[in-house]
Amino acid sequence: MSGTILLGLVCLVVPVLYKYAGLGTHKYIKIVGMSGLFFLLSAVFADGIWVHETLMKIGVLCKMGTYFLGFLGLLIGTIMGALDVMFETGEITTH
């Protein structure tokens, strides 16, 4: 669980560092930052104290769903952000 919290915090810091480096903020970097919120929400659901068994099942489903959304956002944001930077620098050209 502490790894999920650390991953969420790192994802939240990425847009700040990207802007501090002078690269501006692209929409894909914002997706990476948003995925950090999903990772932190997943950690909250994992740490919840569930009184009833039905609530525990709902909590596990919410934890898995938010972790999947965070992972999906991180994957899409990273790939699309890398492609965007490559197109800007001219490493990939379109004819």
N, CA, C and O atoms as a Tinker XYZ file with bonds, in Angstrom:
   380  protein
     1  N      0.818000   -1.186000    0.000000    73     2
     2  CA     0.000000    0.000000    0.000000    64     1     3
     3  C      0.867000    1.257000    0.000000    63     2     4     5
     4  O      0.511000    2.241000   -0.648000    81     3
     5  N      1.990000    1.249000    0.707000    73     3     6
     6  CA     2.835000    2.443000    0.714000    64     5     7
     7  C      3.436000    2.685000   -0.665000    63     6     8     9
     8  O      3.739000    3.825000   -1.017000    81     7
     9  N      3.609000    1.622000   -1.446000    73     7    10
    10  CA     4.077000    1.791000   -2.819000    64     9    11
    11  C      3.046000    2.496000   -3.671000    63    10    12    13
    12  O      3.399000    3.288000   -4.544000    81    11
    13  N      1.782000    2.220000   -3.432000    73    11    14
    14  CA     0.713000    2.882000   -4.176000    64    13    15
    15  C      0.651000    4.363000   -3.806000    63    14    16    17
    16  O      0.434000    5.209000   -4.673000    81    15
    17  N      0.837000    4.675000   -2.542000    73    15    18
    18  CA     0.847000    6.072000   -2.112000    64    17    19
    19  C      2.024000    6.805000   -2.731000    63    18    20    21
    20  O      1.876000    7.930000   -3.209000    81    19
    21  N      3.190000    6.178000   -2.726000    73    19    22
    22  CA     4.369000    6.794000   -3.321000    64    21    23
    23  C      4.187000    7.001000   -4.826000    63    22    24    25
    24  O      4.562000    8.046000   -5.358000    81    23
    25  N      3.615000    6.015000   -5.511000    73    23    26
    26  CA     3.351000    6.145000   -6.935000    64    25    27
    27  C      2.366000    7.280000   -7.202000    63    26    28    29
    28  O      2.537000    8.035000   -8.160000    81    27
    29  N      1.352000    7.406000   -6.376000    73    27    30
    30  CA     0.390000    8.490000   -6.531000    64    29    31
    31  C      1.027000    9.857000   -6.335000    63    30    32    33
    32  O      0.741000   10.790000   -7.084000    81    31
    33  N      1.888000    9.980000   -5.334000    73    31    34
    34  CA     2.552000   11.260000   -5.090000    64    33    35
    35  C      3.519000   11.616000   -6.207000    63    34    36    37
    36  O      3.616000   12.781000   -6.594000    81    35
    37  N      4.229000   10.637000   -6.724000    73    35    38
    38  CA     5.152000   10.889000   -7.832000    64    37    39
    39  C      4.383000   11.325000   -9.072000    63    38    40    41
    40  O      4.800000   12.245000   -9.774000    81    39
    41  N      3.270000   10.670000   -9.338000    73    39    42
    42  CA     2.447000   11.056000  -10.493000    64    41    43
    43  C      1.896000   12.470000  -10.329000    63    42    44    45
    44  O      1.744000   13.193000  -11.314000    81    43
    45  N      1.600000   12.864000   -9.110000    73    43    46
    46  CA     1.110000   14.218000   -8.884000    64    45    47
    47  C      2.205000   15.264000   -9.064000    63    46    48    49
    48  O      1.913000   16.398000   -9.440000    81    47
    49  N      3.448000   14.907000   -8.805000    73    47    50
    50  CA     4.564000   15.848000   -8.910000    64    49    51
    51  C      5.038000   16.013000  -10.353000    63    50    52    53
    52  O      5.642000   17.032000  -10.687000    81    51
    53  N      4.774000   15.032000  -11.210000    73    51    54
    54  CA     5.269000   15.060000  -12.595000    64    53    55
    55  C      4.854000   16.330000  -13.344000    63    54    56    57
    56  O      5.721000   16.941000  -13.968000    81    55
    57  N      3.587000   16.770000  -13.326000    73    55    58
    58  CA     3.256000   18.003000  -14.055000    64    57    59
    59  C      3.973000   19.236000  -13.523000    63    58    60    61
    60  O      4.315000   20.135000  -14.291000    81    59
    61  N      4.202000   19.282000  -12.219000    73    59    62
    62  CA     4.909000   20.418000  -11.629000    64    61    63
    63  C      6.358000   20.446000  -12.110000    63    62    64    65
    64  O      6.866000   21.502000  -12.487000    81    63
    65  N      7.016000   19.304000  -12.098000    73    63    66
    66  CA     8.395000   19.240000  -12.561000    64    65    67
    67  C      8.505000   19.503000  -14.060000    63    66    68    69
    68  O      9.472000   20.110000  -14.521000    81    67
    69  N      7.526000   19.051000  -14.806000    73    67    70
    70  CA     7.508000   19.267000  -16.257000    64    69    71
    71  C      7.396000   20.754000  -16.562000    63    70    72    73
    72  O      8.064000   21.258000  -17.466000    81    71
    73  N      6.555000   21.455000  -15.812000    73    71    74
    74  CA     6.402000   22.888000  -16.012000    64    73    75
    75  C      7.644000   23.632000  -15.519000    63    74    76    77
    76  O      8.054000   24.617000  -16.132000    81    75
    77  N      8.240000   23.179000  -14.432000    73    75    78
    78  CA     9.442000   23.804000  -13.881000    64    77    79
    79  C     10.619000   23.665000  -14.839000    63    78    80    81
    80  O     11.493000   24.531000  -14.872000    81    79
    81  N     10.653000   22.592000  -15.615000    73    79    82
    82  CA    11.731000   22.379000  -16.580000    64    81    83
    83  C     11.578000   23.272000  -17.800000    63    82    84    85
    84  O     12.461000   23.299000  -18.658000    81    83
    85  N     10.480000   23.999000  -17.893000    73    83    86
    86  CA    10.276000   24.915000  -19.002000    64    85    87
    87  C      9.608000   24.290000  -20.203000    63    86    88    89
    88  O      9.625000   24.868000  -21.290000    81    87
    89  N      9.022000   23.125000  -20.031000    73    87    90
    90  CA     8.382000   22.442000  -21.150000    64    89    91
    91  C      6.888000   22.723000  -21.230000    63    90    92    93
    92  O      6.211000   22.191000  -22.110000    81    91
    93  N      6.365000   23.545000  -20.332000    73    91    94
    94  CA     4.929000   23.815000  -20.329000    64    93    95
    95  C      4.163000   22.636000  -19.768000    63    94    96    97
    96  O      4.750000   21.705000  -19.216000    81    95
    97  N      2.870000   22.681000  -19.911000    73    95    98
    98  CA     2.058000   21.550000  -19.477000    64    97    99
    99  C      1.232000   21.063000  -20.661000    63    98   100   101
   100  O      0.369000   21.780000  -21.167000    81    99
   101  N      1.498000   19.877000  -21.079000    73    99   102
   102  CA     0.732000   19.266000  -22.155000    64   101   103
   103  C     -0.428000   18.486000  -21.552000    63   102   104   105
   104  O     -0.412000   18.130000  -20.374000    81   103
   105  N     -1.430000   18.229000  -22.379000    73   103   106
   106  CA    -2.607000   17.537000  -21.861000    64   105   107
   107  C     -2.278000   16.121000  -21.420000    63   106   108   109
   108  O     -2.938000   15.583000  -20.530000    81   107
   109  N     -1.267000   15.507000  -22.028000    73   107   110
   110  CA    -0.920000   14.140000  -21.646000    64   109   111
   111  C     -0.208000   14.103000  -20.295000    63   110   112   113
   112  O     -0.352000   13.141000  -19.541000    81   111
   113  N      0.545000   15.131000  -19.998000    73   111   114
   114  CA     1.191000   15.203000  -18.686000    64   113   115
   115  C      0.138000   15.436000  -17.605000    63   114   116   117
   116  O      0.285000   14.963000  -16.478000    81   115
   117  N     -0.904000   16.151000  -17.943000    73   115   118
   118  CA    -1.996000   16.339000  -16.985000    64   117   119
   119  C     -2.716000   15.024000  -16.715000    63   118   120   121
   120  O     -3.207000   14.803000  -15.608000    81   119
   121  N     -2.785000   14.148000  -17.719000    73   119   122
   122  CA    -3.387000   12.830000  -17.521000    64   121   123
   123  C     -2.559000   12.017000  -16.534000    63   122   124   125
   124  O     -3.112000   11.290000  -15.708000    81   123
   125  N     -1.228000   12.137000  -16.615000    73   123   126
   126  CA    -0.361000   11.433000  -15.659000    64   125   127
   127  C     -0.610000   11.958000  -14.248000    63   126   128   129
   128  O     -0.665000   11.175000  -13.300000    81   127
   129  N     -0.762000   13.270000  -14.098000    73   127   130
   130  CA    -1.067000   13.844000  -12.792000    64   129   131
   131  C     -2.420000   13.393000  -12.264000    63   130   132   133
   132  O     -2.582000   13.148000  -11.069000    81   131
   133  N     -3.385000   13.287000  -13.162000    73   131   134
   134  CA    -4.713000   12.823000  -12.760000    64   133   135
   135  C     -4.673000   11.361000  -12.319000    63   134   136   137
   136  O     -5.404000   10.962000  -11.412000    81   135
   137  N     -3.830000   10.572000  -12.954000    73   135   138
   138  CA    -3.736000    9.170000  -12.556000    64   137   139
   139  C     -3.165000    9.046000  -11.140000    63   138   140   141
   140  O     -3.443000    8.071000  -10.443000    81   139
   141  N     -2.378000   10.020000  -10.721000    73   139   142
   142  CA    -1.894000   10.034000   -9.342000    64   141   143
   143  C     -3.033000   10.131000   -8.340000    63   142   144   145
   144  O     -2.986000    9.522000   -7.272000    81   143
   145  N     -4.053000   10.898000   -8.689000    73   143   146
   146  CA    -5.233000   10.977000   -7.810000    64   145   147
   147  C     -5.932000    9.631000   -7.712000    63   146   148   149
   148  O     -6.409000    9.253000   -6.642000    81   147
   149  N     -5.997000    8.906000   -8.823000    73   147   150
   150  CA    -6.617000    7.581000   -8.791000    64   149   151
   151  C     -5.803000    6.606000   -7.937000    63   150   152   153
   152  O     -6.374000    5.784000   -7.219000    81   151
   153  N     -4.473000    6.694000   -8.012000    73   151   154
   154  CA    -3.649000    5.820000   -7.183000    64   153   155
   155  C     -3.835000    6.130000   -5.699000    63   154   156   157
   156  O     -3.910000    5.216000   -4.878000    81   155
   157  N     -3.909000    7.418000   -5.353000    73   155   158
   158  CA    -4.139000    7.774000   -3.954000    64   157   159
   159  C     -5.524000    7.330000   -3.483000    63   158   160   161
   160  O     -5.686000    6.891000   -2.344000    81   159
   161  N     -6.514000    7.445000   -4.356000    73   159   162
   162  CA    -7.852000    6.971000   -4.011000    64   161   163
   163  C     -7.870000    5.462000   -3.826000    63   162   164   165
   164  O     -8.585000    4.946000   -2.967000    81   163
   165  N     -7.089000    4.758000   -4.626000    73   163   166
   166  CA    -6.974000    3.312000   -4.469000    64   165   167
   167  C     -6.356000    2.954000   -3.120000    63   166   168   169
   168  O     -6.774000    1.987000   -2.483000    81   167
   169  N     -5.373000    3.720000   -2.688000    73   167   170
   170  CA    -4.757000    3.468000   -1.387000    64   169   171
   171  C     -5.740000    3.739000   -0.249000    63   170   172   173
   172  O     -5.710000    3.063000    0.779000    81   171
   173  N     -6.599000    4.719000   -0.438000    73   171   174
   174  CA    -7.615000    5.005000    0.581000    64   173   175
   175  C     -8.599000    3.848000    0.703000    63   174   176   177
   176  O     -8.964000    3.448000    1.808000    81   175
   177  N     -9.026000    3.315000   -0.436000    73   175   178
   178  CA    -9.944000    2.178000   -0.398000    64   177   179
   179  C     -9.276000    0.933000    0.187000    63   178   180   181
   180  O     -9.941000    0.119000    0.827000    81   179
   181  N     -7.983000    0.779000   -0.025000    73   179   182
   182  CA    -7.282000   -0.389000    0.514000    64   181   183
   183  C     -7.138000   -0.294000    2.023000    63   182   184   185
   184  O     -7.104000   -1.314000    2.711000    81   183
   185  N     -7.052000    0.925000    2.541000    73   183   186
   186  CA    -6.814000    1.115000    3.969000    64   185   187
   187  C     -8.109000    1.271000    4.762000    63   186   188   189
   188  O     -8.070000    1.402000    5.985000    81   187
   189  N     -9.232000    1.260000    4.093000    73   187   190
   190  CA   -10.510000    1.492000    4.772000    64   189   191
   191  C    -10.855000    0.391000    5.760000    63   190   192   193
   192  O    -10.519000   -0.776000    5.560000    81   191
   193  N    -11.518000    0.777000    6.808000    73   191   194
   194  CA   -12.002000   -0.176000    7.810000    64   193   195
   195  C    -13.453000   -0.474000    7.473000    63   194   196   197
   196  O    -14.324000    0.386000    7.604000    81   195
   197  N    -13.698000   -1.687000    7.043000    73   195   198
   198  CA   -15.028000   -2.060000    6.588000    64   197   199
   199  C    -15.724000   -2.879000    7.674000    63   198   200   201
   200  O    -15.218000   -3.915000    8.105000    81   199
   201  N    -16.888000   -2.401000    8.109000    73   199   202
   202  CA   -17.620000   -3.017000    9.199000    64   201   203
   203  C    -18.401000   -4.233000    8.717000    63   202   204   205
   204  O    -18.477000   -5.245000    9.414000    81   203
   205  N    -18.963000   -4.134000    7.562000    73   203   206
   206  CA   -19.833000   -5.180000    7.049000    64   205   207
   207  C    -19.170000   -5.846000    5.846000    63   206   208   209
   208  O    -18.398000   -5.216000    5.124000    81   207
   209  N    -19.477000   -7.111000    5.642000    73   207   210
   210  CA   -18.848000   -7.861000    4.547000    64   209   211
   211  C    -19.222000   -7.300000    3.180000    63   210   212   213
   212  O    -18.388000   -7.283000    2.275000    81   211
   213  N    -20.448000   -6.846000    3.016000    73   211   214
   214  CA   -20.876000   -6.279000    1.738000    64   213   215
   215  C    -20.118000   -4.996000    1.440000    63   214   216   217
   216  O    -19.714000   -4.761000    0.301000    81   215
   217  N    -19.923000   -4.167000    2.455000    73   215   218
   218  CA   -19.142000   -2.945000    2.264000    64   217   219
   219  C    -17.694000   -3.260000    1.928000    63   218   220   221
   220  O    -17.055000   -2.529000    1.171000    81   219
   221  N    -17.173000   -4.346000    2.489000    73   219   222
   222  CA   -15.806000   -4.738000    2.194000    64   221   223
   223  C    -15.671000   -5.139000    0.727000    63   222   224   225
   224  O    -14.678000   -4.806000    0.080000    81   223
   225  N    -16.673000   -5.858000    0.199000    73   223   226
   226  CA   -16.632000   -6.261000   -1.211000    64   225   227
   227  C    -16.711000   -5.045000   -2.124000    63   226   228   229
   228  O    -16.024000   -4.981000   -3.143000    81   227
   229  N    -17.549000   -4.083000   -1.757000    73   227   230
   230  CA   -17.646000   -2.859000   -2.547000    64   229   231
   231  C    -16.332000   -2.094000   -2.481000    63   230   232   233
   232  O    -15.891000   -1.540000   -3.488000    81   231
   233  N    -15.704000   -2.057000   -1.318000    73   231   234
   234  CA   -14.427000   -1.377000   -1.168000    64   233   235
   235  C    -13.331000   -2.014000   -2.003000    63   234   236   237
   236  O    -12.509000   -1.310000   -2.590000    81   235
   237  N    -13.309000   -3.341000   -2.064000    73   235   238
   238  CA   -12.311000   -4.035000   -2.881000    64   237   239
   239  C    -12.535000   -3.747000   -4.360000    63   238   240   241
   240  O    -11.578000   -3.537000   -5.105000    81   239
   241  N    -13.795000   -3.737000   -4.788000    73   239   242
   242  CA   -14.095000   -3.411000   -6.184000    64   241   243
   243  C    -13.698000   -1.975000   -6.523000    63   242   244   245
   244  O    -13.161000   -1.715000   -7.600000    81   243
   245  N    -13.962000   -1.045000   -5.608000    73   243   246
   246  CA   -13.571000    0.347000   -5.837000    64   245   247
   247  C    -12.057000    0.494000   -5.868000    63   246   248   249
   248  O    -11.518000    1.267000   -6.660000    81   247
   249  N    -11.374000   -0.251000   -5.002000    73   247   250
   250  CA    -9.911000   -0.201000   -4.988000    64   249   251
   251  C     -9.347000   -0.704000   -6.308000    63   250   252   253
   252  O     -8.450000   -0.085000   -6.879000    81   251
   253  N     -9.865000   -1.815000   -6.790000    73   251   254
   254  CA    -9.372000   -2.371000   -8.047000    64   253   255
   255  C     -9.709000   -1.456000   -9.222000    63   254   256   257
   256  O     -8.897000   -1.287000  -10.131000    81   255
   257  N    -10.902000   -0.868000   -9.206000    73   255   258
   258  CA   -11.306000    0.021000  -10.289000    64   257   259
   259  C    -10.462000    1.279000  -10.356000    63   258   260   261
   260  O    -10.028000    1.681000  -11.436000    81   259
   261  N    -10.225000    1.908000   -9.207000    73   259   262
   262  CA    -9.434000    3.131000   -9.216000    64   261   263
   263  C     -7.971000    2.846000   -9.531000    63   262   264   265
   264  O     -7.309000    3.664000  -10.170000    81   263
   265  N     -7.456000    1.697000   -9.093000    73   263   266
   266  CA    -6.077000    1.347000   -9.433000    64   265   267
   267  C     -5.946000    1.105000  -10.942000    63   266   268   269
   268  O     -4.959000    1.509000  -11.557000    81   267
   269  N     -6.947000    0.445000  -11.531000    73   267   270
   270  CA    -6.927000    0.200000  -12.974000    64   269   271
   271  C     -7.004000    1.515000  -13.742000    63   270   272   273
   272  O     -6.283000    1.696000  -14.724000    81   271
   273  N     -7.871000    2.441000  -13.310000    73   271   274
   274  CA    -7.964000    3.735000  -13.974000    64   273   275
   275  C     -6.663000    4.527000  -13.851000    63   274   276   277
   276  O     -6.250000    5.200000  -14.795000    81   275
   277  N     -6.023000    4.444000  -12.688000    73   275   278
   278  CA    -4.733000    5.110000  -12.516000    64   277   279
   279  C     -3.660000    4.520000  -13.410000    63   278   280   281
   280  O     -2.877000    5.252000  -14.015000    81   279
   281  N     -3.622000    3.194000  -13.495000    73   279   282
   282  CA    -2.637000    2.533000  -14.348000    64   281   283
   283  C     -2.891000    2.855000  -15.815000    63   282   284   285
   284  O     -1.954000    3.102000  -16.574000    81   283
   285  N     -4.163000    2.852000  -16.212000    73   283   286
   286  CA    -4.509000    3.157000  -17.596000    64   285   287
   287  C     -4.146000    4.602000  -17.941000    63   286   288   289
   288  O     -3.604000    4.864000  -19.015000    81   287
   289  N     -4.438000    5.530000  -17.048000    73   287   290
   290  CA    -4.072000    6.928000  -17.272000    64   289   291
   291  C     -2.578000    7.130000  -17.342000    63   290   292   293
   292  O     -2.089000    7.909000  -18.161000    81   291
   293  N     -1.842000    6.429000  -16.482000    73   291   294
   294  CA    -0.387000    6.536000  -16.503000    64   293   295
   295  C      0.183000    5.977000  -17.795000    63   294   296   297
   296  O      1.100000    6.558000  -18.375000    81   295
   297  N     -0.351000    4.863000  -18.244000    73   295   298
   298  CA     0.124000    4.248000  -19.485000    64   297   299
   299  C     -0.169000    5.137000  -20.697000    63   298   300   301
   300  O      0.713000    5.380000  -21.521000    81   299
   301  N     -1.397000    5.615000  -20.801000    73   299   302
   302  CA    -1.775000    6.463000  -21.934000    64   301   303
   303  C     -1.017000    7.792000  -21.897000    63   302   304   305
   304  O     -0.513000    8.248000  -22.923000    81   303
   305  N     -0.939000    8.400000  -20.743000    73   303   306
   306  CA    -0.238000    9.676000  -20.624000    64   305   307
   307  C      1.238000    9.566000  -20.941000    63   306   308   309
   308  O      1.809000   10.461000  -21.563000    81   307
   309  N      1.858000    8.480000  -20.522000    73   307   310
   310  CA     3.282000    8.300000  -20.790000    64   309   311
   311  C      3.545000    8.065000  -22.268000    63   310   312   313
   312  O      4.428000    8.695000  -22.852000    81   311
   313  N      2.794000    7.173000  -22.868000    73   311   314
   314  CA     3.025000    6.864000  -24.285000    64   313   315
   315  C      2.701000    8.064000  -25.166000    63   314   316   317
   316  O      3.497000    8.427000  -26.032000    81   315
   317  N      1.557000    8.675000  -24.957000    73   315   318
   318  CA     1.173000    9.808000  -25.795000    64   317   319
   319  C      2.063000   11.026000  -25.537000    63   318   320   321
   320  O      2.358000   11.782000  -26.462000    81   319
   321  N      2.488000   11.216000  -24.302000    73   319   322
   322  CA     3.409000   12.314000  -24.003000    64   321   323
   323  C      4.764000   12.121000  -24.654000    63   322   324   325
   324  O      5.356000   13.075000  -25.157000    81   323
   325  N      5.259000   10.889000  -24.647000    73   323   326
   326  CA     6.539000   10.616000  -25.301000    64   325   327
   327  C      6.438000   10.816000  -26.810000    63   326   328   329
   328  O      7.350000   11.366000  -27.428000    81   327
   329  N      5.341000   10.374000  -27.398000    73   327   330
   330  CA     5.148000   10.588000  -28.839000    64   329   331
   331  C      5.024000   12.066000  -29.172000    63   330   332   333
   332  O      5.532000   12.517000  -30.198000    81   331
   333  N      4.354000   12.819000  -28.317000    73   331   334
   334  CA     4.205000   14.252000  -28.531000    64   333   335
   335  C      5.561000   14.955000  -28.505000    63   334   336   337
   336  O      5.831000   15.821000  -29.337000    81   335
   337  N      6.405000   14.586000  -27.558000    73   335   338
   338  CA     7.736000   15.186000  -27.481000    64   337   339
   339  C      8.573000   14.787000  -28.691000    63   338   340   341
   340  O      9.332000   15.607000  -29.207000    81   339
   341  N      8.453000   13.555000  -29.147000    73   339   342
   342  CA     9.207000   13.129000  -30.327000    64   341   343
   343  C      8.767000   13.852000  -31.584000    63   342   344   345
   344  O      9.597000   14.180000  -32.432000    81   343
   345  N      7.469000   14.108000  -31.718000    73   343   346
   346  CA     6.994000   14.856000  -32.873000    64   345   347
   347  C      7.443000   16.312000  -32.822000    63   346   348   349
   348  O      7.733000   16.912000  -33.857000    81   347
   349  N      7.502000   16.888000  -31.601000    73   347   350
   350  CA     7.955000   18.274000  -31.464000    64   349   351
   351  C      9.424000   18.432000  -31.813000    63   350   352   353
   352  O      9.804000   19.395000  -32.479000    81   351
   353  N     10.250000   17.500000  -31.372000    73   351   354
   354  CA    11.690000   17.623000  -31.603000    64   353   355
   355  C     12.080000   17.201000  -33.003000    63   354   356   357
   356  O     13.204000   17.471000  -33.426000    81   355
   357  N     11.210000   16.562000  -33.725000    73   355   358
   358  CA    11.494000   16.174000  -35.096000    64   357   359
   359  C     12.117000   14.812000  -35.231000    63   358   360   361
   360  O     12.596000   14.467000  -36.311000    81   359
   361  N     12.130000   14.022000  -34.173000    73   359   362
   362  CA    12.686000   12.684000  -34.264000    64   361   363
   363  C     11.785000   11.781000  -35.097000    63   362   364   365
   364  O     12.264000   10.863000  -35.762000    81   363
   365  N     10.485000   12.041000  -35.061000    73   363   366
   366  CA     9.534000   11.302000  -35.886000    64   365   367
   367  C      8.934000   12.318000  -36.856000    63   366   368   369
   368  O      8.379000   13.334000  -36.438000    81   367
   369  N      9.048000   12.043000  -38.122000    73   367   370
   370  CA     8.489000   12.953000  -39.113000    64   369   371
   371  C      7.349000   12.263000  -39.847000    63   370   372   373
   372  O      7.369000   11.050000  -40.055000    81   371
   373  N      6.377000   13.035000  -40.226000    73   371   374
   374  CA     5.265000   12.510000  -41.013000    64   373   375
   375  C      5.371000   13.075000  -42.422000    63   374   376   377
   376  O      5.667000   14.256000  -42.602000    81   375
   377  N      5.138000   12.264000  -43.381000    73   375   378
   378  CA     5.245000   12.716000  -44.773000    64   377   379
   379  C      3.906000   12.911000  -45.379000    63   378   380
   380  O      3.805000   13.290000  -46.546000    81   379
